[in-house]
């Protein structure tokens, strides 16, 4: 008869106490070639005890290992641990202490910060970064030995730039003449920040300054429109020349150091009291007055002591002028020819008197009678004139 023996029976009856041998290893890593994703490593199995390897190759996944173990086995149940180089680290590093970081602002120079870190089996080295530009915070990226990265936020606190002026709430270009003007100046600083500042003016000013400060202590002077003027303008009347005949030449000036002059009078030559005024930009006015008193000169009266048949110039004693050259306009011309005694004396502004004669007439006639052809007295006497001739004279002071 023939006896058939199965493999199981063969293995059961066989004697195999020799562990299998680690063969070729596939997909191993090294200290110079870390991987940061899960890796599958395979070990081939060889067997010399006779039972054979239970598998030709044995595989295992590694995630965070420098080295690892893959166990192989034969059909007799013998096993062997095969050491493999995994060099796998899938862990993201963790940010540690940031040496050199600060919440105290600097306004110049540089800020150097060293960021420490920790990682998985691959380790993590500190990283340094230097800032020479403005920033409140910054980022330092740390990397594990396997190439996994982490962005770490650090406090740089460097601001070398002054803030900028924003809107000035309450400022105006409309003038006020009393009370106060309160202005709130906004500001901006994208790095260290900046708070608004308010200020009130109760004194006169066209513009003013509000100083704003950023978080780093840097300042900026902001010019704002105050437009407050409670004072009238300054005015000055100046006498440039004084002529009693032609008048007074006046110069007029006005000034206002806050709101300026919006309108004013013009100087010139005047012959009577005149007021000059000016108005400033805030609408307040001021004036000065030049009082003119012209001194008149009494015109002199010529004295005539001899009789004359020509016209006599007699000055009117009630007339006076600002200049001696104007006296001609004050005179009365008396015509002595062919006018009556009363007319002559009336035009001369006097009344005939026998004690002090001013007017006298000569009369003649065409026919001689009683020898009456001579100067007459105040009356015709016994002569009957046919033609009258008038002679005049003026003497004394009227």
C-alpha positions in Angstrom: 0.0 0.0 0.0 1.0 3.7 -0.5 0.9 6.2 2.4 0.0 9.8 1.4 1.3 12.4 3.9 -0.1 16.0 3.8 2.1 19.1 4.2 0.6 19.7 7.6 1.6 16.3 8.7 5.0 16.8 7.2 5.4 20.1 9.0 4.0 18.7 12.2 6.5 15.8 12.0 9.3 18.0 10.9 11.7 19.5 13.4 12.6 23.3 12.6 13.8 25.4 15.4 15.8 27.8 13.3 14.4 31.4 13.1 14.1 32.9 9.6 16.7 35.4 8.4 16.1 39.1 7.7 16.6 39.7 4.0 16.5 42.8 1.9 14.9 45.9 3.4 13.0 48.2 1.1 12.2 51.9 1.6 14.3 52.5 4.6 15.3 56.1 5.5 18.4 57.6 7.0 19.5 60.5 9.2 20.2 62.6 6.2 16.9 61.8 4.5 14.1 62.2 6.9 10.5 61.7 5.7 7.5 63.6 7.1 4.7 61.3 5.9 3.9 57.8 7.0 6.2 55.3 5.3 5.8 51.5 4.6 9.0 49.5 5.0 9.3 46.0 3.7 11.7 43.2 4.9 12.3 40.0 2.8 12.3 36.7 4.6 14.7 33.8 4.1 14.5 30.5 5.9 17.1 27.7 6.4 15.4 25.4 8.9 13.3 23.6 6.4 9.8 24.9 7.2 10.1 28.0 5.0 9.0 31.6 5.6 5.3 32.1 6.2 5.5 35.1 3.9 8.1 36.1 1.3 8.1 39.7 2.6 6.9 41.4 5.7 5.8 45.1 5.7 5.0 47.7 8.4 3.9 51.4 8.5 6.0 53.9 10.4 5.0 57.5 11.4 7.2 58.8 14.1 10.3 56.6 14.3 13.9 56.8 13.9 14.3 53.0 13.8 11.7 50.3 14.1 11.2 46.6 14.1 9.5 44.3 11.6 8.9 40.7 12.8 9.2 37.9 10.3 8.2 34.3 10.8 8.6 30.8 9.3 6.1 28.1 8.9 7.4 26.4 12.1 6.4 29.5 14.1 9.9 30.7 14.5 10.2 34.5 14.4 12.9 37.2 14.1 12.8 40.9 14.7 14.4 42.8 11.9 15.6 46.3 12.8 14.9 48.9 10.1 15.9 52.6 9.6 12.5 54.4 9.5 13.5 58.1 9.9 9.9 59.2 9.7 8.5 62.2 11.6 5.0 63.4 10.8 4.7 65.7 13.8 4.4 69.5 13.3 6.9 71.3 15.5 5.7 73.4 18.4 6.8 77.1 19.0 8.8 77.6 22.1 10.2 80.7 23.8 10.9 83.7 21.6 14.1 85.1 23.0 14.5 88.9 22.2 10.8 89.5 21.6 9.3 92.3 23.6 6.1 94.5 24.1 8.2 97.6 24.7 8.4 99.7 21.6 11.7 100.7 19.9 11.8 103.5 17.4 15.1 102.9 15.7 17.7 100.2 15.2 16.9 96.5 14.8 15.1 93.8 16.8 16.6 90.3 16.7 14.4 87.5 17.9 15.3 83.8 18.3 12.4 81.4 18.2 12.9 78.0 20.0 10.8 75.0 19.0 10.2 71.3 19.7 9.3 68.6 17.3 8.9 64.8 17.1 11.8 62.3 16.7 13.5 64.4 14.0 14.1 67.4 16.4 13.7 71.1 15.7 16.4 73.8 15.7 15.9 77.4 16.9 15.6 80.1 14.2 16.6 83.8 14.5 15.2 86.7 12.5 16.1 90.4 12.6 13.7 93.3 11.9 14.9 96.7 10.7 11.5 97.8 9.4 8.4 98.7 11.4 6.2 95.9 12.6 4.2 95.2 15.8 4.4 91.4 15.3 6.2 89.2 12.9 6.5 85.5 12.0 9.4 83.1 12.4 9.0 79.8 10.7 10.6 76.8 12.5 11.2 73.4 10.7 11.5 69.9 12.1 14.3 67.6 11.0 11.8 65.9 8.7 10.8 69.2 7.1 7.6 69.9 8.9 7.1 73.6 9.5 5.3 75.9 11.9 4.9 79.7 11.7 5.5 81.3 15.1 4.1 84.8 15.8 6.6 87.0 17.7 6.3 90.5 19.3 8.6 92.8 17.2 7.2 96.1 18.5 9.3 98.4 16.3 7.8 101.7 15.0 10.2 104.4 13.6 7.4 106.3 11.8 5.5 109.2 13.3 1.7 109.0 13.1 -0.3 110.8 10.4 -2.9 113.5 11.0 -6.5 112.6 10.2 -9.7 114.6 10.3 -9.9 117.6 12.6 -13.4 117.6 14.0 -14.7 121.0 15.1 -12.2 122.9 13.0 -13.7 125.6 10.7 -12.9 128.5 8.3 -15.8 130.5 9.6 -14.7 133.1 12.1 -15.9 133.4 15.7 -15.4 136.5 17.7 -16.1 135.1 21.2 -16.3 131.9 23.2 -14.1 128.9 22.6 -13.3 126.6 19.7 -12.8 122.9 20.6 -11.2 120.7 18.0 -10.6 117.0 18.1 -7.7 115.8 15.9 -7.8 112.2 14.7 -4.7 110.4 13.7 -3.5 107.1 12.3 -0.6 104.7 12.8 -0.9 101.2 11.3 1.9 99.8 13.5 1.7 101.1 17.0 -1.7 102.8 16.8 -2.7 106.4 17.6 -5.5 108.0 19.8 -7.4 111.2 18.9 -6.5 114.4 20.9 -8.9 117.3 21.7 -7.9 120.9 22.4 -9.8 124.1 23.1 -8.9 127.7 22.1 -10.2 130.7 24.1 -7.6 133.1 22.7 -7.4 134.5 19.2 -5.7 132.5 16.5 -6.3 131.7 12.8 -4.6 128.3 13.0 -3.3 126.2 15.9 -1.4 123.0 16.5 -2.6 119.7 18.1 0.1 117.2 18.8 -0.8 113.5 18.4 1.3 110.6 19.7 1.5 107.0 18.5 1.9 103.9 20.7 5.7 104.1 20.3 5.8 107.6 21.7 6.5 109.4 18.3 4.6 112.6 17.8 3.2 114.6 14.9 2.1 118.3 15.0 -1.2 118.7 13.2 -2.2 122.2 12.0 -5.9 123.0 12.5 -8.2 125.9 11.5 -9.1 127.7 14.7 -10.5 131.0 13.1 -11.1 132.9 16.3 -10.6 136.7 16.4 -12.2 138.8 19.1 -10.1 141.9 18.5 -10.9 144.9 16.2 -8.2 145.7 13.6 -5.5 148.3 14.4 -6.0 151.5 12.4 -3.6 154.5 12.0 -4.4 157.9 10.5 -1.3 159.8 9.4 -1.0 163.5 8.5 1.3 163.5 5.5 0.9 167.2 4.6 -1.0 170.2 5.9 -1.8 173.1 3.7 -4.2 175.7 5.0 -5.2 176.6 1.5 -5.5 173.2 -0.3 -6.3 171.0 2.7 -4.8 168.1 4.7 -3.3 165.0 3.0 -4.1 161.9 5.1 -2.6 158.5 5.0 -4.7 155.6 6.4 -3.4 152.2 7.4 -5.1 149.1 8.9 -3.7 145.8 10.1 -5.0 142.6 11.7 -2.5 139.8 12.4 -5.2 137.2 12.9 -8.0 137.5 10.4 -6.5 140.2 8.1 -8.3 143.2 6.6 -11.3 142.6 4.4 -12.1 146.2 3.6 -10.8 149.7 4.5 -11.0 153.4 3.6 -8.5 155.1 1.4 -6.5 158.1 2.4 -6.5 161.4 0.5 -6.7 165.1 0.7 -9.5 166.5 2.9 -10.7 170.0 3.8 -13.1 168.9 6.6 -13.2 166.4 9.5 -13.2 162.9 8.1 -13.5 159.4 9.7 -11.6 156.4 8.2 -12.6 152.8 9.0 -11.5 149.2 8.4 -13.1 145.8 8.9 -11.2 142.6 9.6 -11.9 139.1 8.3 -14.0 138.3 11.4 -16.3 141.3 10.7 -15.0 143.5 13.5 -14.4 147.2 12.6 -12.3 150.1 14.0 -11.9 153.7 12.9 -9.9 156.9 13.4 -11.0 160.5 12.8 -9.0 163.4 11.4 -10.3 166.7 12.6 -9.6 169.6 10.2 -9.9 173.3 11.3 -8.8 175.6 8.6 -7.5 179.0 9.8 -8.8 181.9 7.7 -6.8 185.1 7.0 -8.6 188.4 7.0 -8.1 190.2 3.7 -6.4 193.5 3.9 -8.2 196.6 2.7 -6.3 199.0 0.4 -6.3 202.6 1.4 -6.9 205.3 -1.3 -6.2 208.8 -0.2 -6.6 210.6 -3.5 -9.7 211.1 -5.6 -9.8 209.0 -8.7 -12.2 208.5 -11.6 -11.2 204.9 -12.2 -12.7 201.9 -10.5 -12.0 201.5 -6.8 -11.5 198.0 -5.3 -13.0 197.8 -1.9 -12.6 194.7 0.3 -15.5 193.3 2.2 -14.4 193.3 5.8 -16.6 190.3 6.6 -14.8 188.2 4.0 -11.8 186.1 4.8 -9.9 183.4 2.9 -7.6 180.4 3.6 -4.8 181.9 1.6 -3.9 185.5 0.7 -4.2 184.7 -2.9 -7.9 184.0 -2.4 -8.6 187.5 -1.1 -9.4 188.6 -4.7 -12.6 186.7 -4.4 -13.6 188.8 -1.4 -13.4 192.2 -3.0 -16.1 194.5 -4.4 -15.4 196.5 -7.5 -16.9 200.0 -7.3 -17.4 201.7 -10.7 -17.1 205.4 -10.4 -18.1 206.4 -13.9 -21.5 207.8 -14.7 -23.3 206.4 -11.6 -25.1 208.3 -8.9 -23.7 209.2 -5.6 -25.9 206.9 -3.7 -25.2 204.0 -6.0 -21.5 204.5 -5.7 -21.6 204.8 -1.9 -23.9 201.9 -1.6 -21.7 199.6 -3.8 -18.7 200.7 -1.7 -20.5 199.4 1.3 -20.6 202.7 3.2 -23.0 205.6 3.9 -21.9 209.1 2.8 -21.1 211.3 5.7 -20.0 214.9 5.5 -17.5 214.5 8.2 -15.6 211.7 6.5 -16.6 211.7 2.8 -16.2 208.5 0.9 -18.0 209.5 -2.3 -18.1 212.7 -4.2 -19.5 213.8 -7.5 -18.6 216.4 -10.0 -21.2 217.9 -12.1 -21.1 220.1 -15.2 -23.6 221.6 -17.5 -23.5 222.6 -21.0 -24.3 226.2 -20.4 -22.4 228.3 -17.9 -24.5 229.7 -15.2 -23.2 231.6 -12.2 -19.8 230.1 -12.8 -21.0 226.7 -11.6 -18.6 224.4 -13.3 -16.6 223.0 -10.4 -16.5 220.2 -7.8 -19.7 220.3 -5.9 -20.4 219.7 -2.3 -22.7 217.1 -1.0 -25.6 219.0 -2.4 -26.0 220.6 -5.8 -26.0 224.0 -4.4 -27.3 226.6 -6.8 -25.9 224.8 -9.8 -28.1 222.8 -12.1 -25.9 220.1 -13.7 -26.7 218.6 -17.0 -24.1 215.8 -16.7 -22.9 214.1 -13.6 -19.4 212.6 -13.2 -18.6 210.6 -10.2 -15.3 210.4 -8.5 -14.5 208.1 -5.6 -12.0 207.6 -3.0 -11.6 205.4 0.0 -9.5 206.1 3.0 -9.2 204.9 6.5 -10.2 201.5 7.7 -13.8 200.4 7.3 
